[in-house]
Amino acid sequence: MIKKGEWVLIHRNVLEVSDRAPQVPDDTKKVPLEMWVKGYLQGDANIGDEVNVLTRTKRKEHGTLLEVNPTYKHDFGNFVPELLHVSEQVREILFGGESNE
């Protein structure tokens, strides 16, 4: 049981495929418009329950409870050796290399 007041992540479909505007690109028309939002849980609940949250900007939203204390899971990908070489070249061009630091 997740207690009221916990910081959570919710999800809901804002527009179903049938409700999408006709002028959006074809690939966009094939999927619903989805929303993920974080906020303070407004009542005790379990993962998967339909819940209400209050965002940090005091906006009230509702959706399916996905996660408690959500964290960022993105990164900048794997190391690219070529970019290290480019970085050294840029430093040399702009600043005359490490000897001018």
C-alpha positions as CSV (number, residue, x, y, z in Angstrom):
1,M,0.0,0.0,0.0
2,I,1.3,3.4,-1.0
3,K,0.4,6.1,1.4
4,K,-1.2,9.5,0.7
5,G,1.3,12.2,0.2
6,E,4.0,10.0,-1.5
7,W,5.7,11.4,-4.6
8,V,4.5,9.2,-7.5
9,L,4.4,8.8,-11.3
10,I,1.1,8.3,-13.1
11,H,0.1,7.7,-16.7
12,R,-3.0,8.2,-18.8
13,N,-4.1,8.5,-22.4
14,V,-5.1,12.1,-23.0
15,L,-6.5,11.4,-26.5
16,E,-7.4,8.0,-28.0
17,V,-6.4,7.3,-31.6
18,S,-10.0,8.1,-32.8
19,D,-9.8,11.5,-31.1
20,R,-6.6,12.7,-32.8
21,A,-6.7,15.7,-35.0
22,P,-6.9,14.9,-38.7
23,Q,-4.0,17.2,-39.6
24,V,-1.4,15.3,-37.5
25,P,1.2,13.1,-39.3
26,D,0.0,9.6,-40.2
27,D,2.4,7.9,-37.8
28,T,1.1,10.1,-35.0
29,K,-2.5,9.3,-35.8
30,K,-1.8,5.6,-35.1
31,V,-1.1,6.1,-31.4
32,P,-2.9,7.7,-28.5
33,L,-1.6,11.0,-27.0
34,E,-0.1,9.8,-23.7
35,M,0.8,11.8,-20.5
36,W,3.1,10.9,-17.7
37,V,3.1,13.2,-14.7
38,K,4.6,13.2,-11.2
39,G,2.8,14.5,-8.2
40,Y,1.8,13.9,-4.6
41,L,-0.6,11.0,-4.2
42,Q,-4.0,12.2,-2.9
43,G,-5.1,8.9,-1.3
44,D,-3.7,5.5,-0.3
45,A,-3.4,3.2,-3.3
46,N,-1.5,0.3,-5.0
47,I,0.5,0.2,-8.2
48,G,-2.0,-0.1,-11.1
49,D,-4.8,1.8,-9.3
50,E,-6.5,4.8,-10.8
51,V,-5.4,7.7,-8.6
52,N,-5.4,11.5,-8.2
53,V,-2.2,13.5,-7.7
54,L,-1.4,17.1,-7.0
55,T,1.6,18.3,-9.0
56,R,4.3,20.7,-7.7
57,T,2.5,23.5,-9.6
58,K,-0.8,22.6,-7.7
59,R,-2.4,21.1,-10.8
60,K,-4.7,18.2,-10.1
61,E,-4.3,15.2,-12.4
62,H,-5.5,11.6,-12.5
63,G,-4.2,8.4,-14.1
64,T,-2.8,5.0,-13.4
65,L,-0.3,4.7,-10.6
66,L,3.0,3.5,-12.1
67,E,5.8,4.2,-9.6
68,V,6.7,5.6,-6.2
69,N,9.6,8.0,-5.8
70,P,10.3,7.9,-9.6
71,T,13.9,8.5,-10.7
72,Y,15.4,9.6,-14.0
73,K,16.5,6.6,-16.1
74,H,18.0,8.3,-19.1
75,D,21.7,8.7,-20.0
76,F,23.7,9.9,-22.9
77,G,24.5,6.5,-24.3
78,N,27.7,4.6,-24.6
79,F,31.2,6.2,-24.8
80,V,32.1,7.3,-28.3
81,P,35.9,7.4,-28.7
82,E,35.7,9.6,-31.8
83,L,34.0,12.3,-29.7
84,L,37.0,12.4,-27.4
85,H,39.3,13.0,-30.3
86,V,37.0,15.7,-31.7
87,S,37.0,17.4,-28.2
88,E,40.8,17.5,-28.3
89,Q,40.8,19.0,-31.8
90,V,38.2,21.7,-30.8
91,R,40.3,22.6,-27.7
92,E,43.4,23.0,-29.9
93,I,41.6,25.1,-32.5
94,L,39.8,27.4,-30.0
95,F,42.4,27.7,-27.2
96,G,45.7,26.6,-28.5
97,G,45.6,23.3,-26.7
98,E,46.3,22.3,-23.1
99,S,49.4,24.5,-22.8
100,N,47.2,27.6,-22.9
101,E,44.8,26.6,-20.1
